[in-house]
Amino acid sequence: MRVRDYMTPNPIVLHKEDPISRAASLLLENRIDGLPVVDEAHKLIGLVTKSHVFRAMKNHLPEETPVGILMQTRLVTLYDDQQIYEDWDEELDAGRLPVIDRSGTLVGILTRTDILRAFEHQTRKTISQLDAILQSTYHGIVAVDLTGHVLSINQAAERLLGISQKNMIRTSITELVSDKTLLNLLLSLEKQHMVRLDYGGRKLLINHTPIVTDEGKKIGMASVMQDITELEVISQELTAMQKLNRELDTIIESSHDGIVVTDRNGVIRHFNQAFSRMTGLPAYEAIGCKEEELERRGIISQAVSRLVIEKKKRVSVIQHAANGSVLLSTGTPILDDETGEILQIVMNCRDLSQLNRVKAELEEAKQLSERYHSELEVLRAQQMEIEGIIAESEEMRNILQMCIRIAPVDTSILILGESGVGKGVLAKLIHQRSDRGRGPFISINCGAIPSNLLESELFGYASGAFTGAQQKGKPGLIELADGGTLFLDEIGDLPLDLQVKLLTVLQEKHVTRIGDVKERAVDFRLIAATNANLLERVQTGTFREDLYYRINVVPIEVPPLRKRREDLFPMIRYFLNKFNEKHHTNKRISYESLEVMQAYSWPGNVRELENIIERLVVTTVDPIIEVKHLPKLMLGANLASVAFPMEEKREVGMHSKMVLHAADQESEKERLLALYEKYRSTRKVAKVLGVHQSTVVRRLNKYGVQQKK
């Protein structure tokens, strides 16, 4: 659609010598707004409009004035061979547009009416093409306006809906469709995607979309319908086939033997991971490759498929792979029932070298077992290296080994011992070494919370359970311990009514919040601890017997610090290093101070020791902590024979603590030599005396005693 097809050819023209009176007459007679001005060669050189004539009259120019003086020389023109819609919005502002050819010769005039006629012609042509496309499409298309009247409907939609009327445009869709479900969909103002619908014995897939103008205004709805009746059947068959293929792939991949499938020419089409593992051959390198090619490359020693093709029967051979594997491979042909020709070849490969590897692995495992046995003590020592736990004494080593041994066993544990011996540290150790180590570790001291608050802390409460409760309720610590460990310290202080509820939770594995009727399943491990004699409390009726036996499945009794003197010096070193690092100091402790600490009874156990060491680190000005810096209560103890506060009634028959003054050193030396001669070991002597081994060694060196190696 070019300009020449719609322009007015051979237009009325002026020459630049023509007077303005002629221009005025032509404009009035022809009722036009402008006239082109050409030269002798009919080349366009200007344009005279009514405005030019009116301006000349206003300025009282003579009628003989040539139009060449008035004409407009900056012109908007069109070429006769250009498309009518190119830049049409710009040219449409003028009422008449001169049309020239590529040489500049005026050939016509294109008016606003001509342009609109061209657009109308193009629009009708486009609508006709769209309608042809709409009618020829396989999918049914129905468009209705907001009142439900049909705007457009194609033949496919008529066929799917069973409509046979000749003219349905502007007909209400309610007169054409009786099915309410389909009718509601066609009249919906909301977009609906992939709607499945049974209609007239057919299965339809419908996409429904509102028709919206560029300004965002809805003017109707359009629905595209697809008949998927046959596709549904095909889809079901395809799904069944895919399921069968997945099952076959799973069976093939689960085989420990290698499985390879080739076509009739020996080209590999599929093989499982077992074959890839045996040969070291990745799928991308083998799929689509002939087995003979693998033989030529030295990956396998011979091609089984070639032998099967030649003999047309099952063949078994020994194959040697490049990675050292030895395979027993059996190729089986799959034949066409009618022609007897080979369709595919299935090969089964068994790794004969696996037995040798298993034998070698067993031998290696035996050697490793012997080496591991020799390293067992080292591994046990590494297990003991847990922050805050010192286990030099035999009693504590046995306790730690017990904790590590029972940690994976999901049973209740009762830790007994005085306050400050480290019951909480052992509970954390058991939790970390258990299968619940990644779960929560919830700890609560039953004696530190008032009894009226302890129930809500343990069991939680529902919304509005009591005055002051949170509006949304709150889960209890038992719920928070789900999947982990619940540590109840000082369980002996638990009130009797809460003991009953706790026993119910332990037995039923359900917890009910205060003010709620809903039971919540919980799965946690209980570790309880106490410094009280629970058995005595059971006898006095302050602790339930059934709960006692429920939590006392595995009892662990932690001895006080005064009964495991071997741990004292290592603990002092540990806490001294810890607080030196924490407070950026470098304090040391004198031997005399260590001996005073050795003689002290430590009623507060490890907790007291830790607090005293930190106090000494932060308060002592001198770099070395001397006896004078120690707490007065510790100095108030009997300093005589600080090194040997021993009661040797059973061991050496003496009845009082050895007193060390300057005059008694000879007596101390004789006693020390007597013990050393008897036990032949500084460690045994230290154990008898209840002191650290280093103290015994230091005193022997002091007296010049040569130690036996």
ChimeraX attribute file (.defattr): number of C-alpha atoms within 10 A of each C-alpha:
attribute: neighborCount
match mode: 1-to-1
recipient: residues
	/A:1	14
	/A:2	15
	/A:3	23
	/A:4	22
	/A:5	14
	/A:6	20
	/A:7	23
	/A:8	16
	/A:9	14
	/A:10	10
	/A:11	16
	/A:12	14
	/A:13	19
	/A:14	24
	/A:15	20
	/A:16	23
	/A:17	14
	/A:18	15
	/A:19	18
	/A:20	27
	/A:21	17
	/A:22	15
	/A:23	23
	/A:24	19
	/A:25	11
	/A:26	18
	/A:27	19
	/A:28	12
	/A:29	8
	/A:30	10
	/A:31	9
	/A:32	14
	/A:33	15
	/A:34	24
	/A:35	25
	/A:36	27
	/A:37	26
	/A:38	19
	/A:39	15
	/A:40	8
	/A:41	9
	/A:42	15
	/A:43	17
	/A:44	24
	/A:45	20
	/A:46	22
	/A:47	25
	/A:48	26
	/A:49	19
	/A:50	16
	/A:51	12
	/A:52	20
	/A:53	22
	/A:54	12
	/A:55	12
	/A:56	17
	/A:57	14
	/A:58	9
	/A:59	9
	/A:60	9
	/A:61	12
	/A:62	12
	/A:63	16
	/A:64	12
	/A:65	16
	/A:66	18
	/A:67	26
	/A:68	21
	/A:69	13
	/A:70	19
	/A:71	20
	/A:72	16
	/A:73	13
	/A:74	9
	/A:75	13
	/A:76	13
	/A:77	17
	/A:78	24
	/A:79	21
	/A:80	23
	/A:81	15
	/A:82	13
	/A:83	15
	/A:84	24
	/A:85	15
	/A:86	12
	/A:87	10
	/A:88	12
	/A:89	9
	/A:90	9
	/A:91	19
	/A:92	16
	/A:93	10
	/A:94	13
	/A:95	13
	/A:96	22
	/A:97	23
	/A:98	26
	/A:99	27
	/A:100	20
	/A:101	16
	/A:102	11
	/A:103	8
	/A:104	15
	/A:105	17
	/A:106	27
	/A:107	20
	/A:108	24
	/A:109	25
	/A:110	26
	/A:111	20
	/A:112	15
	/A:113	14
	/A:114	18
	/A:115	19
	/A:116	14
	/A:117	13
	/A:118	20
	/A:119	16
	/A:120	12
	/A:121	13
	/A:122	15
	/A:123	12
	/A:124	12
	/A:125	12
	/A:126	12
	/A:127	12
	/A:128	12
	/A:129	12
	/A:130	12
	/A:131	14
	/A:132	12
	/A:133	12
	/A:134	19
	/A:135	18
	/A:136	13
	/A:137	13
	/A:138	15
	/A:139	18
	/A:140	24
	/A:141	24
	/A:142	22
	/A:143	25
	/A:144	25
	/A:145	20
	/A:146	16
	/A:147	12
	/A:148	19
	/A:149	19
	/A:150	22
	/A:151	18
	/A:152	17
	/A:153	21
	/A:154	20
	/A:155	19
	/A:156	21
	/A:157	22
	/A:158	17
	/A:159	11
	/A:160	19
	/A:161	19
	/A:162	13
	/A:163	13
	/A:164	11
	/A:165	8
	/A:166	6
	/A:167	8
	/A:168	18
	/A:169	14
	/A:170	14
	/A:171	14
	/A:172	16
	/A:173	22
	/A:174	16
	/A:175	9
	/A:176	17
	/A:177	15
	/A:178	11
	/A:179	12
	/A:180	10
	/A:181	12
	/A:182	16
	/A:183	15
	/A:184	11
	/A:185	18
	/A:186	25
	/A:187	23
	/A:188	19
	/A:189	18
	/A:190	11
	/A:191	14
	/A:192	14
	/A:193	11
	/A:194	13
	/A:195	12
	/A:196	15
	/A:197	16
	/A:198	13
	/A:199	15
	/A:200	11
	/A:201	7
	/A:202	14
	/A:203	19
	/A:204	21
	/A:205	19
	/A:206	23
	/A:207	19
	/A:208	25
	/A:209	19
	/A:210	23
	/A:211	19
	/A:212	12
	/A:213	10
	/A:214	6
	/A:215	6
	/A:216	8
	/A:217	10
	/A:218	14
	/A:219	14
	/A:220	22
	/A:221	25
	/A:222	24
	/A:223	24
	/A:224	18
	/A:225	25
	/A:226	20
	/A:227	22
	/A:228	16
	/A:229	15
	/A:230	10
	/A:231	12
	/A:232	12
	/A:233	11
	/A:234	12
	/A:235	13
	/A:236	11
	/A:237	12
	/A:238	13
	/A:239	12
	/A:240	12
	/A:241	12
	/A:242	12
	/A:243	12
	/A:244	12
	/A:245	12
	/A:246	12
	/A:247	12
	/A:248	12
	/A:249	14
	/A:250	12
	/A:251	11
	/A:252	18
	/A:253	17
	/A:254	13
	/A:255	14
	/A:256	14
	/A:257	21
	/A:258	25
	/A:259	23
	/A:260	24
	/A:261	22
	/A:262	24
	/A:263	19
	/A:264	19
	/A:265	15
	/A:266	23
	/A:267	20
	/A:268	22
	/A:269	17
	/A:270	16
	/A:271	23
	/A:272	21
	/A:273	21
	/A:274	21
	/A:275	24
	/A:276	16
	/A:277	13
	/A:278	22
	/A:279	21
	/A:280	16
	/A:281	17
	/A:282	13
	/A:283	16
	/A:284	8
	/A:285	9
	/A:286	18
	/A:287	16
	/A:288	15
	/A:289	15
	/A:290	19
	/A:291	23
	/A:292	18
	/A:293	16
	/A:294	18
	/A:295	15
	/A:296	12
	/A:297	10
	/A:298	13
	/A:299	19
	/A:300	23
	/A:301	17
	/A:302	20
	/A:303	20
	/A:304	26
	/A:305	32
	/A:306	19
	/A:307	17
	/A:308	23
	/A:309	21
	/A:310	8
	/A:311	11
	/A:312	18
	/A:313	15
	/A:314	18
	/A:315	18
	/A:316	16
	/A:317	15
	/A:318	17
	/A:319	21
	/A:320	19
	/A:321	20
	/A:322	16
	/A:323	12
	/A:324	13
	/A:325	18
	/A:326	21
	/A:327	24
	/A:328	17
	/A:329	22
	/A:330	19
	/A:331	26
	/A:332	22
	/A:333	24
	/A:334	18
	/A:335	16
	/A:336	11
	/A:337	9
	/A:338	6
	/A:339	7
	/A:340	10
	/A:341	14
	/A:342	19
	/A:343	14
	/A:344	22
	/A:345	28
	/A:346	21
	/A:347	23
	/A:348	19
	/A:349	23
	/A:350	21
	/A:351	22
	/A:352	14
	/A:353	15
	/A:354	14
	/A:355	10
	/A:356	10
	/A:357	11
	/A:358	11
	/A:359	11
	/A:360	12
	/A:361	12
	/A:362	12
	/A:363	12
	/A:364	11
	/A:365	13
	/A:366	12
	/A:367	12
	/A:368	12
	/A:369	12
	/A:370	10
	/A:371	11
	/A:372	14
	/A:373	12
	/A:374	11
	/A:375	12
	/A:376	11
	/A:377	11
	/A:378	12
	/A:379	12
	/A:380	14
	/A:381	13
	/A:382	10
	/A:383	13
	/A:384	18
	/A:385	11
	/A:386	12
	/A:387	9
	/A:388	13
	/A:389	17
	/A:390	19
	/A:391	21
	/A:392	17
	/A:393	15
	/A:394	12
	/A:395	16
	/A:396	19
	/A:397	16
	/A:398	12
	/A:399	17
	/A:400	22
	/A:401	14
	/A:402	14
	/A:403	21
	/A:404	21
	/A:405	13
	/A:406	17
	/A:407	21
	/A:408	16
	/A:409	12
	/A:410	14
	/A:411	16
	/A:412	18
	/A:413	24
	/A:414	24
	/A:415	23
	/A:416	21
	/A:417	18
	/A:418	19
	/A:419	18
	/A:420	18
	/A:421	21
	/A:422	19
	/A:423	23
	/A:424	18
	/A:425	14
	/A:426	21
	/A:427	26
	/A:428	18
	/A:429	20
	/A:430	25
	/A:431	26
	/A:432	19
	/A:433	17
	/A:434	22
	/A:435	15
	/A:436	20
	/A:437	18
	/A:438	12
	/A:439	17
	/A:440	16
	/A:441	22
	/A:442	19
	/A:443	19
	/A:444	18
	/A:445	17
	/A:446	21
	/A:447	17
	/A:448	11
	/A:449	14
	/A:450	9
	/A:451	16
	/A:452	9
	/A:453	9
	/A:454	20
	/A:455	22
	/A:456	19
	/A:457	17
	/A:458	23
	/A:459	23
	/A:460	23
	/A:461	23
	/A:462	22
	/A:463	15
	/A:464	15
	/A:465	17
	/A:466	11
	/A:467	6
	/A:468	7
	/A:469	14
	/A:470	13
	/A:471	10
	/A:472	10
	/A:473	17
	/A:474	18
	/A:475	18
	/A:476	20
	/A:477	20
	/A:478	25
	/A:479	23
	/A:480	20
	/A:481	21
	/A:482	19
	/A:483	18
	/A:484	23
	/A:485	28
	/A:486	24
	/A:487	26
	/A:488	23
	/A:489	24
	/A:490	20
	/A:491	23
	/A:492	24
	/A:493	18
	/A:494	21
	/A:495	18
	/A:496	14
	/A:497	11
	/A:498	15
	/A:499	19
	/A:500	13
	/A:501	16
	/A:502	19
	/A:503	17
	/A:504	14
	/A:505	18
	/A:506	19
	/A:507	10
	/A:508	11
	/A:509	14
	/A:510	16
	/A:511	23
	/A:512	20
	/A:513	23
	/A:514	21
	/A:515	14
	/A:516	14
	/A:517	10
	/A:518	11
	/A:519	11
	/A:520	11
	/A:521	13
	/A:522	19
	/A:523	16
	/A:524	24
	/A:525	23
	/A:526	21
	/A:527	26
	/A:528	26
	/A:529	26
	/A:530	23
	/A:531	19
	/A:532	16
	/A:533	11
	/A:534	19
	/A:535	15
	/A:536	11
	/A:537	15
	/A:538	16
	/A:539	11
	/A:540	10
	/A:541	11
	/A:542	16
	/A:543	21
	/A:544	22
	/A:545	14
	/A:546	13
	/A:547	16
	/A:548	18
	/A:549	11
	/A:550	17
	/A:551	21
	/A:552	18
	/A:553	12
	/A:554	16
	/A:555	14
	/A:556	19
	/A:557	17
	/A:558	19
	/A:559	17
	/A:560	20
	/A:561	22
	/A:562	19
	/A:563	15
	/A:564	18
	/A:565	20
	/A:566	25
	/A:567	21
	/A:568	25
	/A:569	20
	/A:570	15
	/A:571	20
	/A:572	19
	/A:573	13
	/A:574	18
	/A:575	20
	/A:576	22
	/A:577	17
	/A:578	16
	/A:579	20
	/A:580	18
	/A:581	11
	/A:582	10
	/A:583	11
	/A:584	11
	/A:585	14
	/A:586	13
	/A:587	18
	/A:588	16
	/A:589	18
	/A:590	11
	/A:591	16
	/A:592	14
	/A:593	18
	/A:594	21
	/A:595	21
	/A:596	20
	/A:597	22
	/A:598	23
	/A:599	24
	/A:600	19
	/A:601	15
	/A:602	17
	/A:603	16
	/A:604	17
	/A:605	19
	/A:606	22
	/A:607	15
	/A:608	15
	/A:609	20
	/A:610	19
	/A:611	13
	/A:612	15
	/A:613	23
	/A:614	17
	/A:615	14
	/A:616	19
	/A:617	26
	/A:618	14
	/A:619	10
	/A:620	14
	/A:621	11
	/A:622	11
	/A:623	12
	/A:624	15
	/A:625	22
	/A:626	17
	/A:627	19
	/A:628	9
	/A:629	15
	/A:630	18
	/A:631	12
	/A:632	10
	/A:633	8
	/A:634	16
	/A:635	17
	/A:636	9
	/A:637	14
	/A:638	14
	/A:639	16
	/A:640	15
	/A:641	19
	/A:642	23
	/A:643	25
	/A:644	24
	/A:645	22
	/A:646	19
	/A:647	17
	/A:648	16
	/A:649	10
	/A:650	9
	/A:651	11
	/A:652	13
	/A:653	9
	/A:654	13
	/A:655	11
	/A:656	11
	/A:657	15
	/A:658	20
	/A:659	19
	/A:660	18
	/A:661	12
	/A:662	7
	/A:663	9
	/A:664	12
	/A:665	14
	/A:666	13
	/A:667	14
	/A:668	19
	/A:669	16
	/A:670	11
	/A:671	15
	/A:672	20
	/A:673	16
	/A:674	14
	/A:675	19
	/A:676	21
	/A:677	12
	/A:678	13
	/A:679	12
	/A:680	15
	/A:681	17
	/A:682	20
	/A:683	18
	/A:684	16
	/A:685	23
	/A:686	22
	/A:687	16
	/A:688	18
	/A:689	20
	/A:690	22
	/A:691	25
	/A:692	24
	/A:693	18
	/A:694	14
	/A:695	18
	/A:696	23
	/A:697	17
	/A:698	12
	/A:699	15
	/A:700	18
	/A:701	12
	/A:702	10
	/A:703	14
	/A:704	10
	/A:705	14
	/A:706	8
	/A:707	12
	/A:708	9
	/A:709	5
